Amino acid sequence: MSPPPELLAAILAKWGNLVPGPGHPKHHVAVVGAGVSGLTTARILQLHGHSVTLFEREESRSARFQGGTLDIHSGTGQAALELAGLTKAFRACARPEGEEKCIVDKHGTTHYAQGAPAPGTGGATDRPEVDRGQLRQIIIDSLEAGTVEWGAAVQSAESAEGDSKVRVLFEPGSASAERHGNKLFDAIIGADGAWSRIRSVLSPAKPEYAGTVSIELSITDVDSRYPEIASLVGQGSLAALQDKKALISQRNSGGNIRTYVWLPVPLAWPEDTGIASMSPADASAYLRANVFSDWSPRLLALLDASAASAAEAGGAPYPVRSLFALPSPHAWETFPGGRITIVGDAAHLSFPNGEGANLAMLDGAEVALAIASARDSAMLGRNIAEFEKQMMERGVKSSAKGFFMRDDYIFHENGAAGAAEFFKSKKMASGPRPGAAPQEGQ
Ligand SMILES: Cc1cc2nc3c(=O)[nH]c(=O)nc-3n(C[C@H](O)[C@H](O)[C@H](O)COP(=O)(O)OP(=O)(O)OC[C@H]3O[C@@H](n4cnc5c(N)ncnc54)[C@H](O)[C@@H]3O)c2cc1C
């Protein structure tokens, strides 16, 4: 596990002059959103001696389950963590064995398999997995006490004092407006995700439906209760792809398995079928009968075990999400003086392509360095313009990759074969996984 030293050196050389001192002011920055991009921004600004207030609309750090596992790439997410001084903390909970990967068709026949890396090595692709919740926790714990203002839902932002300052706007009369409405900042970073409020200050772009509904299932205690499923999914992920349907399972920490059912259906499909309000048992039965009726029983066991786990946890319906993406290219004019900008999904929400969180963290790291190195207003404007240009270029590539993955293999008639071609073309190590995975369909 290691971000390339030359990449880190290049990023630091680009921004340089980081520590406030004589002739180099301490900046007061507001960050909106405590996802991975906003937290990374806040941490790196504080590391370089700047003052940060982070506004997050959720009521507390544990208000919401943060989702499944993320693979953290060396050239983006790991580089950001290194710049944030958090590599050691990350390594302590990263799971290199999570790089194990298997791609099968609806019969369970393996088209691609990538084994877990040998202990002590960086792995085939140097992309260890970490639970989103753990990653977020590491960064929150690294911030100065009181940095995050929980329960602070931001509405917008505006220029103040002739463009020399900016102000965060909250719902008039709300507690947040009373406490923070009069504060002035040198810069505001919108890290507020797909439905960003800060984005609308810069751009009229709105996310569009990306033609996919995602249903999220989970199985607890898989090793002792469902050893066949534990072996099927292995230590990493199992993607079953065919007939323009996807069943993607990934191991999380603590013996849990999350499965995403992805379907290319109209936006109204969840409402038309009522799946979002069905009990887990009914939803699994619906998917078995209407979506996956000719799929291998070994794969369909994922649906049954998920229903059983959900029933034990209280029987709440499976979360059903429609996936959106911003139009690409998404570009905007730099805000006067560079005092308001956006990062992560707020700037370049893409169809999930395995790198959104990684790019979001790199954005967070780079915008923090761009601000930290600005010695005056003119330099702040130039640095933010330069940062945005590079981020927009990354965003265009990420968007194209997302739609390529969606159309060329996830929702391809022969999805498993297409995905196998994709991974082989990337020259990832392919070979039998130790001890598991279906080889022939059944
Ligand atoms: C199904 C799925 C699977 C994915 N898998 C991967 C993967 O394997 N690897 C990967 O790298 N990426 C993955 N992604 C993409 C990844 O989740 C996002 O790119 C990443 O979370 C973006 O981080 P962010 O910090 O920009 O935004 P977010 O994580 O969305 O954080 C935004 C934060 O802002 C807060 N907020 C929102 N509005 C306001 C407001 N008005 N006021 C105050 N706070 C606000 C939110 O509560 C939230 O805490 C996946 C996405 C999806 C949908």
PDBQT file of the ligand as one rigid body, heavy atoms in Angstrom, charges set to zero:
ROOT
HETATM    1  C1  LIG A 501     -24.072   2.534  -5.031  1.00  0.00    +0.000 C 
HETATM    2  C2  LIG A 501     -22.789   3.316  -4.996  1.00  0.00    +0.000 A 
HETATM    3  C3  LIG A 501     -21.579   2.647  -4.893  1.00  0.00    +0.000 A 
HETATM    4  C4  LIG A 501     -20.381   3.379  -4.880  1.00  0.00    +0.000 A 
HETATM    5  N1  LIG A 501     -19.202   2.686  -4.763  1.00  0.00    +0.000 NA
HETATM    6  C5  LIG A 501     -18.041   3.365  -4.762  1.00  0.00    +0.000 A 
HETATM    7  C6  LIG A 501     -16.798   2.675  -4.644  1.00  0.00    +0.000 A 
HETATM    8  O1  LIG A 501     -16.742   1.449  -4.557  1.00  0.00    +0.000 OA
HETATM    9  N2  LIG A 501     -15.655   3.415  -4.644  1.00  0.00    +0.000 N 
HETATM   10  C7  LIG A 501     -15.661   4.773  -4.735  1.00  0.00    +0.000 A 
HETATM   11  O2  LIG A 501     -14.584   5.392  -4.733  1.00  0.00    +0.000 OA
HETATM   12  N3  LIG A 501     -16.822   5.464  -4.834  1.00  0.00    +0.000 NA
HETATM   13  C8  LIG A 501     -18.002   4.796  -4.845  1.00  0.00    +0.000 A 
HETATM   14  N4  LIG A 501     -19.186   5.474  -4.952  1.00  0.00    +0.000 N 
HETATM   15  C9  LIG A 501     -19.157   6.935  -5.070  1.00  0.00    +0.000 C 
HETATM   16  C10 LIG A 501     -18.984   7.599  -3.704  1.00  0.00    +0.000 C 
HETATM   17  O3  LIG A 501     -19.989   7.146  -2.819  1.00  0.00    +0.000 OA
HETATM   18  C11 LIG A 501     -19.090   9.120  -3.813  1.00  0.00    +0.000 C 
HETATM   19  O4  LIG A 501     -18.387   9.563  -4.949  1.00  0.00    +0.000 OA
HETATM   20  C12 LIG A 501     -18.503   9.792  -2.569  1.00  0.00    +0.000 C 
HETATM   21  O5  LIG A 501     -19.212   9.413  -1.412  1.00  0.00    +0.000 OA
HETATM   22  C13 LIG A 501     -18.554  11.313  -2.716  1.00  0.00    +0.000 C 
HETATM   23  O6  LIG A 501     -18.095  11.916  -1.533  1.00  0.00    +0.000 OA
HETATM   24  P1  LIG A 501     -18.503  13.395  -1.167  1.00  0.00    +0.000 P 
HETATM   25  O7  LIG A 501     -17.788  13.710   0.097  1.00  0.00    +0.000 OA
HETATM   26  O8  LIG A 501     -18.274  14.270  -2.338  1.00  0.00    +0.000 OA
HETATM   27  O9  LIG A 501     -20.076  13.363  -0.954  1.00  0.00    +0.000 OA
HETATM   28  P2  LIG A 501     -20.947  12.569   0.110  1.00  0.00    +0.000 P 
HETATM   29  O10 LIG A 501     -20.276  11.322   0.545  1.00  0.00    +0.000 OA
HETATM   30  O11 LIG A 501     -22.299  12.453  -0.507  1.00  0.00    +0.000 OA
HETATM   31  O12 LIG A 501     -21.023  13.539   1.369  1.00  0.00    +0.000 OA
HETATM   32  C14 LIG A 501     -21.794  14.707   1.347  1.00  0.00    +0.000 C 
HETATM   33  C15 LIG A 501     -22.061  15.150   2.776  1.00  0.00    +0.000 C 
HETATM   34  O13 LIG A 501     -22.710  16.429   2.734  1.00  0.00    +0.000 OA
HETATM   35  C16 LIG A 501     -23.810  16.435   3.622  1.00  0.00    +0.000 C 
HETATM   36  N5  LIG A 501     -24.769  17.421   3.127  1.00  0.00    +0.000 N 
HETATM   37  C17 LIG A 501     -25.539  17.335   2.018  1.00  0.00    +0.000 A 
HETATM   38  N6  LIG A 501     -26.273  18.448   1.869  1.00  0.00    +0.000 NA
HETATM   39  C18 LIG A 501     -25.962  19.255   2.896  1.00  0.00    +0.000 A 
HETATM   40  C19 LIG A 501     -26.403  20.562   3.282  1.00  0.00    +0.000 A 
HETATM   41  N7  LIG A 501     -27.308  21.228   2.568  1.00  0.00    +0.000 N 
HETATM   42  N8  LIG A 501     -25.880  21.113   4.401  1.00  0.00    +0.000 NA
HETATM   43  C20 LIG A 501     -24.942  20.444   5.140  1.00  0.00    +0.000 A 
HETATM   44  N9  LIG A 501     -24.510  19.205   4.821  1.00  0.00    +0.000 NA
HETATM   45  C21 LIG A 501     -25.003  18.609   3.704  1.00  0.00    +0.000 A 
HETATM   46  C22 LIG A 501     -24.323  14.995   3.582  1.00  0.00    +0.000 C 
HETATM   47  O14 LIG A 501     -25.111  14.691   4.723  1.00  0.00    +0.000 OA
HETATM   48  C23 LIG A 501     -23.015  14.217   3.530  1.00  0.00    +0.000 C 
HETATM   49  O15 LIG A 501     -22.501  13.958   4.818  1.00  0.00    +0.000 OA
HETATM   50  C24 LIG A 501     -20.398   4.780  -4.972  1.00  0.00    +0.000 A 
HETATM   51  C25 LIG A 501     -21.626   5.450  -5.070  1.00  0.00    +0.000 A 
HETATM   52  C26 LIG A 501     -22.805   4.729  -5.086  1.00  0.00    +0.000 A 
HETATM   53  C27 LIG A 501     -24.109   5.481  -5.214  1.00  0.00    +0.000 C 
ENDROOT
TORSDOF 0
